[in-house]
Amino acid sequence: MEMINQFRTLITVLFAHRQKQENTERVENGEEATLRLENEELKRTIDTLTIKNREIQQLMVHKIRETDDWGHEHEAKYKEAIRRADELEKLHNSFFVEAVHEMRTPLSLILGYLGQLVQNRELDGLVSTQVLSAYRNTLALQDMMYQLQDIRHGDDVANHMRIARYDLVDITKQICDLFVDWIAMNNIDFKINTQTPVLWVWVDRRKMEYALRTLLSNSLKNTFMYGKITIDIKVVRIDGKPCCSLSVHDDGLDAQDSARIGLKQISDMAEIVHAKFIQETMEGQSGTRCTILIPLGKRSLMELPVEFVEPDSDLVNLNEFQKEEIAGFVQLIPQKKETGKKLLVIDDSDQIRWFLKLALGKEYRILEAHNGEEGVMMAKKERPDGILCDVMMPVKDGFTACREIKTNPATSQTVVIMLTAKVENEDVIAGIEAGADDYITKPFDLEVLRSKLISQLKRRDQMRAFYTQSAPDTEETAVAMPAPLNEIEVAGNAFMNKIVKIIEEHLDDPCFDAKFLADEMSMSIPTLYRRVKAFSNCSILELTRSVRIKHAAELILQQRYSIIEVCEMVGFNDMATFRKRFTEQYGVNPSQYGQPTRV
């Protein structure tokens, strides 16, 4: 039985194992079928995508061909448009140039006939006014024609700058003559203020006349009846350089509210010749002021692309009656007698400072200090030409302040005049020993003070000029050396005499420079520079060059050497530099120096 049971058990195990094997095979067969179905599905998807990709590629090729065809067509049309535009531009330019050119002849004839009529005193008053108005407006048309021509051709305005020397006051009066009728009809309060009856400037007359006509026309158009227009002509200093200032000021519409034409052209013309054009609205009052600043002299124009010509004749010719009319608008404003110098007043009294500022303010630029310490600091900072210093002051007295000012190389040559109520001899001696140039006791006479101040400043300027003066043409014209006033000036003269002597000993050495001079004087270069600047008001280079050129002038007057030999004898390496520096100092070329002037 036991064996039968074991046999049954074995059969059961074998049957179970068989069943398990069959189940496993059945599962594996099912999974394989599923995978086979999925694979077939993926193959169908790939085939579909491949077909779609081919279709997209064919579509892209078609689109690229269409784009290329459109690009070629568009490029061809663009080139054709450019060609037509060029042809139209050439046609337009040709017509424009010919039209402007044809305007010249009739405008010239009209101006000629009107100019003759304007000068005719026999015309009726109304007719004369109408003719003058027609003449002025024809000139405006001529200006417009020239502007259009320049813009169309792209011409540089500098190519048309024809510079000559003119009286700006006379030009201004002639241009204002053209607007007499306009001024009268609108009852304009019109004035021409000038500090001098004649002011010579180097300008292009036609450009200057255009600028004046434009500024006046703009002012009259934007000024109401019974308004005011003023022209100011004066000499001012801009960055230390003298300039002619011509300004047109009206009380009409402000710059932002008015329509003013032609100002850009004026600004461009001014910039070309290193002049300035300024338009400003006056604060606290209505109106606009336009100013033209013209550098005086010819030197600023020498390096510019301009043409120097003989002065043009007057463009505007009016009869005597019309000239008399405009003459009534001109008034000569006396110019303030300004010295251009700075004067420092050191005094603790507000009344004394106020009085001196009121009395001397028209002649000097007045600086103020309340005590000696403040005065010393201001003297070092501002470098005044003269100092009026009280003695009895808080913080630092006048003697101490004067001594510090006179012992400082930067301010040692400043003129110091002591003002004090102390009249004892000991006080006067103390002031002189402190380095004061003069001593005035209170109460003082203003005219005596003014006279002493002018005398001291003049002596200082003479001493400085002595070391940089040009060589005289004859012995009779030699500048006498001023007598020294005190030990400081004596020391200054001795110092400068030694400097000039060293320079003269090395005139033929082109390598002579500030370092060599400093070594000879046993000084540092900064110290030497400060002392030379204080005594001569010029740099070491300027002083050396001045001495060289001065000696060259003396050699030329001897007529024993050629110009080239003189150039080498005074240490110049090249003739061009020598000629340039000589011309700057004497106003003529070396070959012309000492020659008789042709009348």
Disulfide bonds with the S-S distance in Angstrom:
none
